Every structure is written in structure tokens, then in C-alpha cells.
Amino acid sequence: MSRISYFVSDFHLGLDVVDSSRDRELKIVNWLKSIQPEPGNLYIVGDIFDYWFEYKTAIPKGYIKFISQLNVMCDLGWNIEFFTGNHDMWQFRYFEDELGIITHKSPIDIRLQGKRMIIGHGDGLGPGDQSYKIVKSIFSNRLCQRLYGSLHPNIGLKIMKYISSKSDRENDLYKSWQGADQEWLAQYCERHPSRDDIDYFIFGHRHLVIDYELKNGKSRYINIGDWIHHRSYAKLENGNISIHFYENPNAQISFTNRTRT
Ligand SMILES: [Mn+2]
């Protein structure tokens, strides 16, 4: 029997909105404890931290309950993989060196339980978002990273926390489903050159829970939502994907066009 895989994203730890970052962190830890007994794969698909920067000799303070829970799970045999998002793209080797957690900086194309999957945070994919794509290329530049890294962390982190907290509110991320033609990630999936061979596209970033069946009638784009509003995650078991909400009885899928279950 193959291992269960979990997909979750957009914790935004460090950001106090809706609930406090500390309350959110405790809920995440409780959820992780609840799935812990049966080791599987855990994909944490970006915007884990809001905000994160790894200096040569320092990392941001905080999140220790979350990080120690990951440590416990790694020791129990869990395979945990991180993806960087637009709020924590400056993760380098820290989690890999300390815990053995690989950090992916771009989407991956893998096979799990016989299903071909594309997994990524989702920022900067598909048409549109031109200004963000420029910002991302500057932030990914080694020289820019080195210059920024030479600022004292008290200053550097303060500046980026400010930019980070403003950026999502000013763009489209918190809008409801805009229709498949307007949704960049849905368009990215529809236009993907291997679309018909891919069973599941898994993204975060959108802060909505989406289960969208592509025009070919078989591939699906799943957006796993966030932990600010939904406390949502997806679970892959026996080749089937399902969406769940942790201790959030009022939460529901934001958009689906699926008629069969
Ligand atoms: Mn996000």
C-alpha cells in the first residue's frame, strides 16, 4: 500500500490577520499531530512564512513549535517537502540542512500513487501578473539577495515584512472565483503542453479552495486554499484526491465545476 500524501499551503506564519499567527501555528501543529501516527508525504506548498529570509548566519525568530513538530515527523519517517511562495522565496538550505526537508523553488512534475501531478505554489504562472513577474526576477537575483542580506536583520526583516503585508491586499488574491478565463492558474493548467497526461495540478497562492475539472474532462486543478480563512488541505489516498477542512465546520469549497464525485 502506498503512503498517503497531504498538500497544504499558505499558513502565512508571522502575519496577524483574522487570527493571530500564534493561534494559527497551534492549530497547524494540532493538525500535524493528528496525522502524525501514519508516516506519509507532506507537501507544504508555499507562503509558509510571512516573511522569511535566510541570512548567512541568522534566520528569523519564531515558529519554533511548528518547526519542532516537523522535526518530530521527520524522525518518524515522514517525507516533508517545502515549496517557496511569494512571501518566503528566500529560503535556501536551512530546512534541508537541519531537518532534511527539501525546498523546491519552482513547480515539480511527479508521479504519486500512479497519478501524474504538477505541484507548486502558483505565483507568477499563467498569463498576466506582469509586474509581479518582474519583482520576482529581481528578488531571485543573486546580487540583489546578497545586497539585501548585508542589511542588519532588524532593518531588512522590518522592510520586507511591511512590503509583504501590503502586497497581497493590493492584488487580486482575495477576490472570489473570477471564471476560468480570468483565473491565471486555471489558464496555466488548460494551456499546459502535457495537460492531458496530468491527473492533478496542485497549487496554493489563490487563498480559495478550488476543485476545477479541466476542459478535457479528466484533469483537475486543485487549489488547496489557505489557513487564514479555510484551514484546508488535500489528501491523496489510493490515487484519489479529496479536500478537507481542519476544525472549521463552516468552511466549504470556494469553487467547483465538478458534477460527479
Ligand atoms: Mn499566500
Boltz pocket constraint, residues with backbone or C-beta under 6 A from the ligand:
constraints:
  - pocket:
      binder: B
      contacts: [[A, 10], [A, 46], [A, 47], [A, 85], [A, 205], [A, 206], [A, 207]]
      max_distance: 6.0
